[in-house]
Amino acid sequence: MLKKFSVTNFRQFNDTLEFDLTSSNYAFNQDCVKDGIVKFALIYGENGTGKTNLGKAIFDSVSHLTDFTSMKSEKYFLNANSNKPTALFRFEFLFKERKKNHEVIYEYEKDDKEILISEKIYINNELVLDYKVGNTLMLTLKGTEQLNKTINPSQNLSAVKYVYSNTSLTSNLDKRNLNNRMFLAFFEQIKAMLLFRNVFDGIHYIGQHNGGINILESIIDNGNIKDFEKFLNEFGLNFKLVTIRSLEEKSIGIKFGKKVIPFFKVISTGTKSLTLFYYWWQIIKIENKVSLLFIDEFDASYHFALSEKIVEKLKQLADVQVILTTHNTNLLSNELIRPDCAYVIDGKKISSLKKATNKELREIHNLERLYQSGEFDEE
């Protein structure tokens, strides 16, 4: 799981912004944490405070370590007020094997054209990969001894991806080595990450897919119409769904007596967002492909009661680390989460409510009321 992330000189983050997911020792809502790490994090912030940019920063690694579709940074990759030539990204992951924790740190730099300048990987404080563009790759992983350590700078190729794709690290012989296993665990973690924004037009996701997606057609092809109907019913939407077929396409309709009306012609914006959530939920829950899930503005079109139901549903994911962003202070509640799992971002820093106050926060406290009274304005 992701233990800590920091980024410097990326978009609005001029100075280093550190996102610390180390948990505290609260006795309640323990389903929000796992092995000393926040497993379910809720980030609150007003408009323009960096919630989306934080997600893009965390998932920037997906753009060069995988072949999945990525939302681009729209030209302005580096902070506009900075003269620094590169942005620096740093990940700290914790992996548990045989009841023992192992730490993998991944650092890299990119310039304003999003070209990789350097990469480093530390495993349990040992530097196992070190690359700077134009220099020879330094590598200590077993099974990489014969690998060509010279990478053509013009290819803008990740050294980490190069090693993963051109060595036999996955062989039974090489997997006996602890560092190899941790390297593979790290790489598989990145490949299994997913970010999506709760909007229904265009490509607003990173990870898991390439290109556009046809949600309703996917539901039909996977035989999930009845399951989708049950899912909507669970959230109070009592629709009767049927398949609509034509020469051009197949889609879903809602049955009203003897009439069938195309699904998207009658549903609300909130129901569209719920439909998008269902599409990804099949990949997260059923296909079991996701390691870290980041949903940006997950409740933008939801009633607060529906938002709480979504939170409870996501908390059921035992092996997925979940990060949500929201504008809704109503969700800052010890009934749903806890002070070390609720974060506030202000454009320059991000801190859990636990660390944003000197007050000893307990289960009986109303976190939303404390926030509104300014309790978390000063560290």
C-alpha positions as CSV (number, residue, x, y, z in Angstrom):
1,M,0.0,0.0,0.0
2,L,1.0,3.6,-0.5
3,K,2.4,4.9,2.8
4,K,3.6,8.4,1.8
5,F,3.7,10.5,-1.3
6,S,5.3,13.8,-2.0
7,V,5.6,16.1,-5.1
8,T,7.6,19.2,-5.7
9,N,7.2,21.8,-8.5
10,F,4.2,20.1,-10.2
11,R,1.4,22.4,-11.4
12,Q,0.2,24.4,-8.4
13,F,2.5,22.7,-5.9
14,N,5.6,24.9,-6.0
15,D,7.0,23.8,-2.6
16,T,6.9,20.1,-1.6
17,L,3.5,18.8,-0.8
18,E,3.6,15.6,1.3
19,F,0.6,13.3,1.6
20,D,1.2,11.1,4.7
21,L,-1.0,8.0,5.0
22,T,0.5,6.7,8.2
23,S,-2.4,5.9,10.6
24,S,-2.8,6.5,14.3
25,N,-4.1,4.2,17.0
26,Y,-7.8,5.0,17.2
27,A,-9.9,2.0,18.3
28,F,-13.0,2.8,16.2
29,N,-13.6,2.5,12.4
30,Q,-10.6,0.1,12.1
31,D,-11.8,-0.9,8.6
32,C,-10.3,2.5,7.5
33,V,-6.8,1.3,8.2
34,K,-4.6,-1.7,7.6
35,D,-1.0,-2.5,8.8
36,G,-0.5,1.0,10.1
37,I,-1.5,2.7,6.9
38,V,-4.7,4.6,6.0
39,K,-6.7,2.3,3.8
40,F,-9.6,4.6,3.3
41,A,-8.8,8.4,3.0
42,L,-11.2,11.2,2.4
43,I,-9.8,14.5,1.2
44,Y,-11.8,17.7,1.7
45,G,-10.9,20.9,-0.1
46,E,-12.6,23.9,-1.6
47,N,-12.4,24.6,-5.4
48,G,-8.9,25.2,-6.6
49,T,-7.1,23.7,-3.6
50,G,-5.3,20.9,-5.5
51,K,-7.5,17.8,-5.1
52,T,-7.4,17.0,-8.8
53,N,-3.7,17.9,-9.2
54,L,-2.8,15.6,-6.2
55,G,-4.6,12.8,-8.0
56,K,-2.7,13.6,-11.3
57,A,0.6,13.8,-9.4
58,I,0.1,10.4,-7.8
59,F,-1.0,8.8,-11.0
60,D,1.7,10.4,-13.2
61,S,3.7,7.3,-12.6
62,V,1.1,5.3,-14.5
63,S,1.9,7.3,-17.7
64,H,5.4,6.0,-18.0
65,L,5.3,2.7,-16.2
66,T,2.3,1.2,-18.0
67,D,0.6,1.4,-21.4
68,F,-2.7,2.6,-20.1
69,T,-4.5,5.7,-21.1
70,S,-3.6,8.8,-19.1
71,M,-5.1,12.2,-18.7
72,K,-2.4,14.6,-19.9
73,S,-1.3,17.6,-17.8
74,E,-2.5,20.0,-20.5
75,K,0.9,21.5,-21.2
76,Y,1.5,23.2,-17.8
77,F,3.4,20.4,-16.1
78,L,5.8,22.5,-13.9
79,N,4.7,25.2,-11.5
80,A,4.4,28.5,-13.3
81,N,6.0,30.5,-10.5
82,S,9.1,28.3,-10.2
83,N,12.4,28.5,-12.0
84,K,13.2,24.9,-11.1
85,P,13.8,22.8,-14.3
86,T,12.1,19.6,-13.0
87,A,9.3,18.2,-10.9
88,L,10.2,15.6,-8.3
89,F,7.9,12.7,-7.3
90,R,8.5,10.4,-4.4
91,F,6.5,7.3,-3.4
92,E,6.9,5.2,-0.3
93,F,5.1,1.8,-0.5
94,L,4.8,-0.8,2.2
95,F,4.5,-4.5,1.3
96,K,3.8,-7.2,3.8
97,E,5.3,-10.7,3.2
98,R,5.3,-13.5,5.8
99,K,4.2,-11.0,8.5
100,K,7.2,-8.8,7.8
101,N,7.0,-5.3,6.3
102,H,9.2,-4.2,3.4
103,E,9.5,-0.6,2.1
104,V,9.9,0.3,-1.5
105,I,10.8,4.0,-2.3
106,Y,10.4,5.2,-5.9
107,E,11.7,8.6,-6.9
108,Y,11.8,10.3,-10.3
109,E,12.1,13.7,-12.0
110,K,10.4,15.0,-15.1
111,D,11.0,18.2,-17.0
112,D,8.4,20.6,-18.4
113,K,7.9,18.4,-21.5
114,E,7.1,15.4,-19.2
115,I,10.4,13.7,-20.1
116,L,12.0,11.5,-17.5
117,I,15.2,12.9,-16.2
118,S,16.1,10.4,-13.4
119,E,14.7,7.4,-11.5
120,K,15.7,5.7,-8.3
121,I,14.3,2.7,-6.4
122,Y,15.3,1.8,-2.8
123,I,14.2,-1.5,-1.3
124,N,14.5,-1.6,2.5
125,N,16.9,1.5,2.3
126,E,19.1,-0.2,-0.3
127,L,19.5,1.6,-3.6
128,V,18.8,-1.1,-6.3
129,L,18.2,1.1,-9.3
130,D,19.7,4.4,-10.2
131,Y,19.3,6.1,-13.6
132,K,19.9,9.6,-14.9
133,V,19.2,10.3,-18.6
134,G,22.4,10.0,-20.6
135,N,24.2,8.0,-17.9
136,T,24.7,4.2,-17.5
137,L,21.9,2.5,-15.6
138,M,23.0,1.2,-12.1
139,L,21.2,-2.0,-11.2
140,T,21.7,-4.7,-8.5
141,L,18.6,-6.9,-9.0
142,K,19.4,-10.6,-9.5
143,G,18.9,-11.7,-13.1
144,T,19.7,-8.3,-14.6
145,E,23.5,-8.9,-14.9
146,Q,23.5,-9.3,-18.7
147,L,21.0,-6.5,-19.4
148,N,22.3,-3.7,-21.6
149,K,22.6,-0.8,-19.2
150,T,22.7,1.9,-21.9
151,I,19.3,3.4,-22.6
152,N,18.8,5.7,-25.6
153,P,17.8,9.1,-24.2
154,S,15.8,10.0,-27.3
155,Q,13.3,7.2,-26.5
156,N,12.1,8.9,-23.2
157,L,11.9,5.4,-21.7
158,S,11.5,4.6,-18.1
159,A,14.4,2.6,-16.8
160,V,12.1,0.8,-14.4
161,K,9.8,-0.3,-17.2
162,Y,12.8,-1.2,-19.3
163,V,14.1,-3.5,-16.6
164,Y,10.6,-5.1,-16.0
165,S,10.1,-5.7,-19.7
166,N,13.5,-7.0,-20.6
167,T,14.5,-9.3,-17.8
168,S,13.4,-12.6,-16.3
169,L,12.5,-11.2,-12.8
170,T,9.3,-13.1,-12.8
171,S,11.0,-16.5,-13.2
172,N,10.8,-18.9,-10.2
173,L,14.6,-18.7,-9.9
174,D,14.9,-15.0,-9.7
175,K,11.8,-14.6,-7.6
176,R,13.6,-16.3,-4.7
177,N,15.5,-13.0,-4.2
178,L,13.7,-10.6,-1.8
179,N,14.6,-7.5,-3.7
180,N,13.3,-9.0,-6.9
181,R,10.0,-9.9,-5.3
182,M,9.6,-6.3,-3.8
183,F,10.5,-4.8,-7.2
184,L,7.8,-6.9,-8.8
185,A,5.3,-6.1,-6.1
186,F,5.9,-2.4,-6.6
187,F,5.5,-2.6,-10.4
188,E,2.3,-4.7,-10.1
189,Q,1.0,-2.1,-7.6
190,I,1.4,0.7,-10.2
191,K,-0.2,-1.4,-12.9
192,A,-3.2,-2.0,-10.8
193,M,-3.9,1.6,-9.8
194,L,-7.0,3.4,-11.0
195,L,-8.1,7.0,-10.9
196,F,-11.4,8.3,-12.3
197,R,-13.4,11.5,-12.1
198,N,-17.1,11.3,-11.5
199,V,-18.1,12.9,-14.8
200,F,-19.6,11.2,-17.8
201,D,-18.1,12.8,-20.8
202,G,-14.7,12.2,-22.4
203,I,-11.7,10.4,-20.9
204,H,-11.5,11.2,-17.2
205,Y,-9.6,8.2,-15.9
206,I,-6.0,6.9,-15.5
207,G,-5.2,3.2,-15.5
208,Q,-6.8,-0.1,-16.3
209,H,-7.9,0.8,-19.9
210,N,-6.9,2.3,-23.2
211,G,-9.1,4.7,-25.1
212,G,-12.8,5.5,-24.7
213,I,-15.4,3.2,-22.9
214,N,-19.0,2.4,-23.8
215,I,-20.5,1.8,-20.4
216,L,-24.0,0.6,-21.3
217,E,-22.6,-1.7,-24.0
218,S,-20.1,-3.1,-21.6
219,I,-22.9,-3.9,-19.1
220,I,-24.9,-5.7,-21.8
221,D,-21.9,-7.6,-23.2
222,N,-21.0,-8.9,-19.7
223,G,-24.5,-10.0,-19.0
224,N,-24.9,-7.5,-16.1
225,I,-28.2,-5.8,-16.9
226,K,-30.0,-7.5,-14.0
227,D,-27.1,-6.9,-11.7
228,F,-27.0,-3.2,-12.7
229,E,-30.7,-3.0,-12.1
230,K,-30.2,-4.5,-8.6
231,F,-27.3,-2.0,-8.0
232,L,-29.5,0.9,-8.8
233,N,-32.4,-0.5,-6.7
234,E,-29.9,-0.7,-3.8
235,F,-29.6,3.1,-4.0
236,G,-33.3,3.8,-4.2
237,L,-33.6,3.9,-8.0
238,N,-36.4,1.4,-8.8
239,F,-35.9,1.0,-12.6
240,K,-36.9,-1.9,-14.7
241,L,-34.1,-2.2,-17.3
242,V,-34.2,-3.9,-20.7
243,T,-31.9,-4.2,-23.7
244,I,-32.5,-2.0,-26.7
245,R,-31.0,-3.4,-30.0
246,S,-30.7,-1.7,-33.3
247,L,-28.6,-2.1,-36.4
248,E,-26.2,0.6,-35.2
249,E,-25.8,-0.3,-31.5
250,K,-27.1,-1.9,-28.4
251,S,-28.1,0.0,-25.4
252,I,-30.2,-0.1,-22.2
253,G,-33.7,1.2,-21.8
254,I,-36.0,1.8,-18.9
255,K,-39.4,0.2,-19.1
256,F,-42.5,2.3,-18.2
257,G,-45.5,0.1,-18.6
258,K,-45.5,-0.9,-22.2
259,K,-43.1,1.9,-23.2
260,V,-39.3,1.6,-23.3
261,I,-37.3,4.9,-23.1
262,P,-33.5,5.0,-23.7
263,F,-31.7,5.1,-20.3
264,F,-29.7,8.3,-20.8
265,K,-32.8,10.2,-22.1
266,V,-34.5,10.1,-18.7
267,I,-31.9,9.8,-15.9
268,S,-30.5,12.6,-13.8
269,T,-26.9,13.7,-13.6
270,G,-26.5,11.9,-10.3
271,T,-27.8,8.6,-11.8
272,K,-25.2,9.1,-14.6
273,S,-22.5,9.4,-12.0
274,L,-23.8,6.3,-10.3
275,T,-23.8,4.4,-13.6
276,L,-20.1,5.4,-14.1
277,F,-19.4,4.2,-10.6
278,Y,-21.1,0.8,-11.3
279,Y,-18.9,0.4,-14.5
280,W,-15.7,0.8,-12.5
281,W,-17.1,-1.2,-9.5
282,Q,-17.2,-4.3,-11.7
283,I,-13.5,-4.0,-12.4
284,I,-12.7,-3.2,-8.7
285,K,-14.9,-5.7,-7.0
286,I,-15.7,-8.5,-9.5
287,E,-12.5,-8.6,-11.6
288,N,-10.3,-7.8,-8.5
289,K,-7.8,-5.8,-10.6
290,V,-7.3,-2.6,-8.5
291,S,-4.7,-1.9,-5.8
292,L,-5.2,1.8,-5.2
293,L,-8.4,3.6,-6.2
294,F,-8.6,7.4,-6.4
295,I,-12.0,8.9,-7.2
296,D,-11.9,12.7,-7.8
297,E,-15.0,14.6,-6.6
298,F,-16.7,11.3,-6.1
299,D,-19.9,12.8,-4.8
300,A,-20.2,15.9,-7.1
301,S,-23.7,15.0,-8.2
302,Y,-24.9,12.9,-5.2
303,H,-27.3,13.6,-2.4
304,F,-25.4,13.5,0.9
305,A,-27.2,10.3,1.9
306,L,-26.2,8.6,-1.3
307,S,-22.6,9.8,-0.7
308,E,-22.6,8.1,2.7
309,K,-23.8,4.8,1.1
310,I,-21.0,4.9,-1.5
311,V,-18.5,5.5,1.3
312,E,-19.8,2.5,3.2
313,K,-19.7,0.4,0.0
314,L,-16.1,1.3,-0.7
315,K,-15.0,0.6,2.9
316,Q,-16.0,-3.0,2.3
317,L,-13.0,-3.4,-0.1
318,A,-10.5,-5.4,2.0
319,D,-7.6,-5.3,-0.4
320,V,-8.0,-1.9,-2.1
321,Q,-6.6,1.4,-0.8
322,V,-9.2,4.0,-1.5
323,I,-8.7,7.8,-1.7
324,L,-11.8,10.1,-2.3
325,T,-11.9,13.8,-2.8
326,T,-15.0,15.9,-1.9
327,H,-16.5,19.3,-1.3
328,N,-18.9,17.9,1.3
329,T,-18.0,18.7,4.9
330,N,-20.9,16.5,6.0
331,L,-18.7,13.5,5.3
332,L,-16.1,14.7,7.9
333,S,-17.7,12.4,10.4
334,N,-16.4,9.9,12.9
335,E,-19.5,7.8,12.1
336,L,-18.0,7.2,8.6
337,I,-14.2,7.6,9.0
338,R,-11.8,8.9,11.8
339,P,-9.5,11.9,12.3
340,D,-6.4,10.2,10.9
341,C,-8.3,9.3,7.7
342,A,-9.9,12.7,7.0
343,Y,-7.6,15.2,5.2
344,V,-7.9,18.9,4.3
345,I,-5.9,20.3,1.4
346,D,-5.4,24.0,0.9
347,G,-3.3,24.3,-2.2
348,K,0.0,24.2,-0.4
349,K,-0.2,21.4,2.1
350,I,-2.4,18.4,3.0
351,S,-2.9,17.2,6.5
352,S,-5.1,14.8,8.3
353,L,-7.5,16.3,10.9
354,K,-5.5,14.4,13.6
355,K,-2.3,16.3,12.7
356,A,-4.0,19.6,11.9
357,T,-4.9,20.4,15.6
358,N,-3.4,20.2,19.1
359,K,-6.9,19.1,20.3
360,E,-7.2,15.5,21.3
361,L,-9.8,14.2,18.9
362,R,-12.1,11.4,20.1
363,E,-15.0,9.4,18.7
364,I,-17.6,11.6,20.3
365,H,-16.3,14.8,18.5
366,N,-18.2,16.3,15.6
367,L,-15.4,16.7,13.0
368,E,-17.6,18.8,10.6
369,R,-18.5,21.3,13.4
370,L,-14.9,21.5,14.5
371,Y,-13.8,22.2,10.9
372,Q,-16.4,24.9,10.4
373,S,-15.4,26.6,13.6
374,G,-11.8,26.9,12.4
375,E,-10.2,24.2,14.6
376,F,-8.0,22.9,11.8
377,D,-6.9,26.2,10.3
378,E,-3.6,26.1,12.1
379,E,-1.2,23.2,12.7
